[in-house]
Every structure is written in C-alpha cells, then in structure tokens.
C-alpha cells in the first residue's frame, strides 16, 4: 500500500524508523514480532523494540501478546495523515 505524498504529522519524538515500522505492520496486516519487523525494516531488533514501546505509548500499535504487535486504527490514521501533531505530543 503506497503512502507517498500523505501529509503525516511531524512530532519531536518520532523517527523515520517509526514510519517504517508502522508501514510494515499496516502493509502486512499481520501481528509481528520485533525480530520480524527488524529484518523487514533494516533496523536492529533492540532498536525496533525500543521504538515499539514509544509507538505503544502513543497508541499507534498494540501489544497483542508477549512480543507480538499490530497497528491500531490510530496508527493507520497517522499513516493516512488523518492525525494532527497535537494528537501525538
């Protein structure tokens, strides 16, 4: 699912990795582990795990089981540019 050109909010705590993680979760429509996300985004598993914690705090991903994550409706709304930066600070 291409999302180029979408106007996503930019917030100070988010990184380029966050977009890649969210896009991978959305495109796969699967529940994935940090290890699988790391392999598919070219970031280390440790870094992906840390970013997933931040994304979970922002309610952009859910932890569905120990070490398994999926994107939330809010995460999809972010990818589609439907959230304001105020919603993410």
C-alpha positions as CSV (number, residue, x, y, z in Angstrom):
1,X,0.0,0.0,0.0
2,X,1.8,3.1,-1.2
3,X,1.5,6.1,1.1
4,X,3.8,8.6,-0.7
5,X,2.6,12.1,-0.6
6,X,0.5,11.7,2.5
7,X,0.8,14.6,4.9
8,X,1.8,12.9,8.1
9,X,2.2,15.0,11.3
10,X,5.8,15.5,12.4
11,X,6.5,15.3,16.1
12,X,9.7,15.6,18.0
13,X,9.8,12.1,19.4
14,X,9.1,10.2,16.2
15,X,11.8,8.8,14.0
16,X,12.0,7.6,10.4
17,X,12.1,4.1,11.8
18,X,8.6,4.7,13.3
19,X,7.1,5.3,9.9
20,X,8.8,2.2,8.5
21,X,7.6,0.0,11.4
22,X,4.0,1.3,11.1
23,X,4.1,0.9,7.3
24,X,5.3,-2.7,7.6
25,X,2.6,-3.6,10.1
26,X,-0.1,-1.9,8.0
27,X,1.1,-3.4,4.7
28,X,1.3,-6.9,6.1
29,X,-1.9,-6.7,8.1
30,X,-0.3,-9.3,10.4
31,X,0.7,-9.5,14.1
32,X,4.5,-9.3,14.0
33,X,7.4,-9.6,16.4
34,X,10.3,-7.0,16.8
35,X,12.6,-9.6,15.2
36,X,10.4,-9.9,12.1
37,X,10.0,-6.1,11.9
38,X,13.8,-5.6,12.3
39,X,14.5,-7.9,9.4
40,X,12.0,-6.2,7.2
41,X,13.0,-2.6,8.1
42,X,16.8,-2.9,8.3
43,X,16.9,-1.7,11.9
44,X,18.2,-3.8,14.8
45,X,15.8,-5.8,16.9
46,X,16.8,-3.9,20.0
47,X,16.1,-0.5,18.3
48,X,12.8,-1.8,16.9
49,X,11.8,-3.0,20.4
50,X,12.5,0.4,21.8
51,X,10.6,2.2,19.1
52,X,7.6,-0.2,19.6
53,X,7.5,0.9,23.2
54,X,7.2,4.5,22.1
55,X,4.6,3.7,19.5
56,X,2.6,1.7,22.0
57,X,2.7,4.7,24.5
58,X,1.2,6.8,21.7
59,X,-1.4,4.2,21.0
60,X,-0.2,3.7,17.4
61,X,0.5,0.0,18.0
62,X,-1.0,-2.6,20.4
63,X,0.9,-5.4,22.0
64,X,-1.4,-8.4,21.5
65,X,0.8,-11.0,23.2
66,X,4.2,-11.1,24.7
67,X,6.5,-9.8,21.9
68,X,3.8,-9.5,19.3
69,X,2.4,-6.2,17.9
70,X,-0.2,-4.9,15.4
71,X,-1.0,-1.5,14.2
72,X,-4.1,0.2,15.7
73,X,-6.8,2.2,13.9
74,X,-5.0,5.3,15.3
75,X,-1.7,4.1,13.7
76,X,-3.5,3.7,10.4
77,X,-5.0,7.2,10.8
78,X,-1.4,8.5,11.3
79,X,-0.2,6.9,8.2
80,X,-3.1,8.3,6.2
81,X,-2.3,11.8,7.5
82,X,-5.5,12.0,9.5
83,X,-4.0,12.9,12.9
84,X,-2.7,16.3,13.9
85,X,0.7,16.7,15.6
86,X,-1.1,17.8,18.8
87,X,-2.7,14.3,18.9
88,X,0.7,12.8,19.1
89,X,2.6,15.0,21.6
